[in-house]
Amino acid sequence: MFNLCEKGEALYSSYFVYKDFKKEFLELFKYKSKKNKPTIKLPKINKEKFYINALEKLESFLKSFNVISKGFLEEDIADFKDDVKHLQESKEIYIKALMLCELVRFFEIKINLRFKEVLE
């Protein structure tokens, strides 16, 4: 079982793995406001390869974050794993990419809140 300091260190390093993922992944998307409906413009590269790379980074982040799952963020991580499963089942690249953006944004809030709790 982690003590608070070890949890804080694990969360700190996981948080930065996440931030790197977010920066690399989300910056490739351009949101445009059109009648309150955001549209995504995928990068001009092989979309299948792009998605696979993004999912691998997301899974890598999830693995590093599991280090602190012992009663610390178990519920959030379980939900996140379910969402990743749904992404893998989906066949439409556009939908996958949009879902991944939404997941990352949602999870960012959770991580930021927990990160602040540990540091305080």
ZABA-314044 format. One line per 2 residues: number of its first residue (from 1); for each residue x, y, z of N, C-alpha, C. Coordinates in steps of 0.05 Angstrom, whole numbers. Atoms other than C-alpha are relative to their C-alpha. Example, Ala and Ser with C-alpha at 12.3 -4.5 7.8 and 13.67 -1.06 7.14 Angstrom:
1	18:-24:0:246:-90:156:18:24:0; -16:-24:-1:273:-21:143:-15:22:14
//
This chain:
1	17:-24:0:0:0:0:18:25:0; -15:-25:2:26:69:-19:-6:17:24
3	6:-21:-19:35:122:33:-6:25:-17; 9:-24:14:12:192:15:22:11:-19
5	-23:-11:16:81:214:-10:4:-17:-25; -4:17:23:88:153:-55:-23:3:-20
7	23:-5:17:17:164:-82:4:26:-16; -5:-26:13:35:236:-96:20:-2:-22
9	-21:3:21:98:217:-134:-10:-16:-24; 11:17:22:62:163:-174:-20:17:-17
11	19:-17:14:6:212:-191:14:22:-16; -15:-21:13:56:266:-208:12:-10:-27
13	-12:11:25:93:222:-259:-22:-8:-20; 22:8:17:28:194:-287:-13:24:-13
15	12:-25:9:0:264:-294:17:11:-24; -16:-10:22:59:284:-338:1:-18:-24
17	3:18:23:54:222:-381:-26:8:-15; 26:-8:11:-19:243:-391:2:27:-15
19	-2:-26:12:-1:315:-406:14:-1:-27; -14:4:25:49:293:-460:-19:-12:-21
21	19:13:19:-5:248:-491:-20:21:-10; 20:-20:7:-56:304:-489:10:21:-19
23	-12:-21:17:-10:355:-520:4:-11:-28; -5:12:26:11:309:-577:-25:-7:-15
25	24:10:14:-58:282:-591:-20:23:-6; 21:-20:4:-106:340:-581:8:23:-18
27	-9:-22:17:-64:391:-617:-3:-6:-30; 4:8:28:-75:351:-681:-28:5:-10
29	28:-5:8:-149:368:-680:-6:29:1; 9:-27:1:-181:433:-699:-30:1:4
31	29:-2:-4:-249:449:-669:-10:26:-12; 12:-24:12:-294:497:-706:-29:2:10
33	28:-3:-9:-359:526:-679:-18:6:-23; 20:-3:21:-416:518:-728:-27:-8:10
35	26:5:-12:-485:525:-700:2:-17:25; -5:14:-25:-460:500:-632:7:-29:-3
37	-8:27:4:-436:435:-663:30:0:-8; -28:1:7:-361:424:-660:6:-21:-22
39	-8:20:20:-330:390:-720:30:-5:3; -28:7:-3:-263:355:-721:12:-3:-27
41	-15:3:25:-212:360:-776:23:-19:6; -22:18:-5:-167:299:-776:25:8:-15
43	-25:-8:13:-94:309:-793:3:-14:-27; -4:11:27:-71:297:-865:22:-22:0
45	-18:23:-1:-36:231:-849:-18:-25:-2; 15:25:0:-56:158:-851:-17:-1:25
47	18:-3:-23:-118:162:-807:0:-25:18; -1:25:-15:-115:88:-786:25:-1:18
49	-25:0:-14:-42:94:-766:-1:21:23; 2:-22:-20:-56:160:-729:-17:-10:24
51	18:9:-21:-113:128:-690:14:-21:17; -14:22:-14:-72:66:-672:21:12:19
53	-20:-13:-16:-15:110:-647:-12:14:24; 13:-15:-22:-62:153:-606:-11:-19:21
55	10:20:-19:-95:92:-575:22:-13:16; -22:12:-14:-28:62:-558:10:19:22
57	-9:-20:-20:-8:127:-523:-20:1:23; 21:-1:-20:-74:127:-486:2:-24:19
59	-3:25:-16:-64:55:-463:25:1:17; -25:-3:-15:7:71:-442:-5:18:24
61	7:-18:-22:-19:129:-400:-16:-15:21; 17:15:-19:-72:83:-369:17:-19:16
63	-17:19:-14:-19:31:-351:16:15:22; -16:-15:-20:25:83:-317:-18:10:23
65	18:-11:-20:-36:111:-281:-10:-22:19; 9:23:-16:-55:41:-255:18:-4:25
67	-18:2:-23:5:47:-208:-13:9:26; 13:-11:-24:-39:86:-161:-29:-7:3
69	29:7:0:-105:50:-171:-9:-14:25; 8:14:-24:-104:14:-104:-16:18:19
71	19:-16:-16:-165:49:-74:2:30:-3; -4:-28:3:-143:116:-99:-18:12:-22
73	17:-9:23:-177:124:-167:-14:-25:-13; 10:25:11:-206:54:-176:-25:3:-17
75	25:-4:15:-275:77:-198:5:14:-27; -5:-15:25:-249:127:-249:15:-17:-20
77	-15:16:18:-199:78:-277:-17:-23:-12; 18:21:11:-252:23:-284:-18:12:-22
79	16:-14:21:-297:72:-322:16:5:-25; -17:-7:22:-239:93:-365:6:-25:-17
81	-5:25:15:-222:21:-383:-24:-9:-16; 24:7:15:-294:9:-403:-2:17:-25
83	2:-18:23:-292:70:-448:21:-7:-21; -20:8:19:-227:47:-480:-9:-25:-15
85	11:25:12:-260:-21:-493:-20:8:-23; 20:-9:20:-317:16:-530:14:12:-24
87	-15:-11:22:-266:54:-571:11:-22:-18; -11:22:16:-234:-11:-593:-21:-14:-17
89	21:14:14:-301:-39:-614:-11:17:-23; 11:-17:21:-320:21:-656:17:-2:-26
91	-14:3:25:-302:18:-730:4:26:-15; -1:-26:14:-309:91:-750:22:17:12
93	-23:-16:-9:-243:130:-745:-9:27:12; 9:-27:-8:-279:197:-740:-13:-1:28
95	14:3:-26:-323:173:-682:20:-7:22; -20:7:-19:-264:141:-647:16:25:9
97	-16:-23:-6:-224:205:-651:-15:20:17; 17:-19:-15:-281:248:-626:-4:-11:29
99	3:11:-27:-294:200:-568:25:2:16; -25:-2:-15:-221:199:-550:5:28:10
101	-3:-28:-9:-219:275:-547:-17:5:24; 19:-4:-22:-280:275:-502:10:-14:25
103	-10:15:-23:-250:221:-457:23:14:13; -23:-13:-10:-185:258:-450:-7:25:15
105	9:-25:-13:-220:323:-433:-14:-6:27; 13:8:-24:-264:288:-382:20:-9:21
107	-19:11:-19:-206:252:-350:19:21:10; -18:-22:-9:-164:315:-347:-11:13:25
109	13:-13:-23:-214:345:-298:5:-17:25; -4:19:-23:-210:283:-253:29:1:10
111	-28:0:-8:-134:283:-254:8:26:13; -6:-26:-12:-128:357:-241:-10:2:29
113	12:-2:-27:-174:352:-181:16:-17:20; -14:18:-18:-138:292:-151:29:9:4
115	-27:-9:-2:-70:321:-166:2:23:20; 1:-23:-20:-88:385:-127:-3:-10:28
117	5:11:-27:-114:343:-69:26:-11:12; -25:13:-11:-48:305:-62:21:22:7
119	-20:-20:-4:-6:368:-67:-6:18:24; 8:-18:-22:-46:406:-14:6:-11:27
//
